[in-house]
Amino acid sequence: MAADAMRTYVAALLADKRPIPESTTRPCPPGAQDCMVFFETNAEYLTENAPAGAAQQQSALA
């Protein structure tokens, strides 16, 4: 879900021709496990006026 949320957010920034924030990393708290999330997207990932989430839209297009 995190990758889908990031993918949708960045696609919206691209569609609006807004800058994409720099990636950041933060130290992992003791006892927790860290992970990296990778994704790719473009402005066409967004579907206008669709009530479904982006992951559902992508599945419908596949």
N, C-alpha and C positions, 0 to 999 in steps of 0.2 A: 504494500500500500504506500509506503514511503516513496518508492521509485515512481509510482503512478502520480502521486501528488506533486512531486518535483517536476516530473515531465509535463504535467498540465500547467504548472506555474510558469515554467520557462517558455513553454509554447505560447502562453498568453503574453509574456514579455516580448517575445519575438514578433508576434502578431501586431502588437502595439508599437513596435520599433523602439522599445525601451532597453536600457542596458541590463545585462545579466550580471548579478552580483558575483564577486569573486568567491571561490569555494573557501571554506574554513574548516579547520579541525580543532577539536578541543580535547584536553586530556580526559581519559576515561576514569570515572571514580573507582576507588579501590573495591575489589570484589565484583565489579561489573565486567562485561565483555564488550569490546568495541567491534564494529563492522563498518565496511564501506558500502555505499549504495551507488551504483553506476546506472546511467540511463542515457538514451539519446532521444532527441525530439526535433520537431520543426513546427512552424506556424500552422501547417496543414493538419497537425494532430487534433486541433480543436474543431468541433462541429457546431455550427451556430444553431441556436434555438433548440438544442436537444436536451431533454430532461435527464437522460442517462449519464452516468459517470463516464469519464474518459476511457477507462479500461473496458467498459461495456461497449462503447462506441468503436473502439479499436477491434474488439472481437467481432462485431457485426460487419466491419469492413473486410476482415480477413477471409 
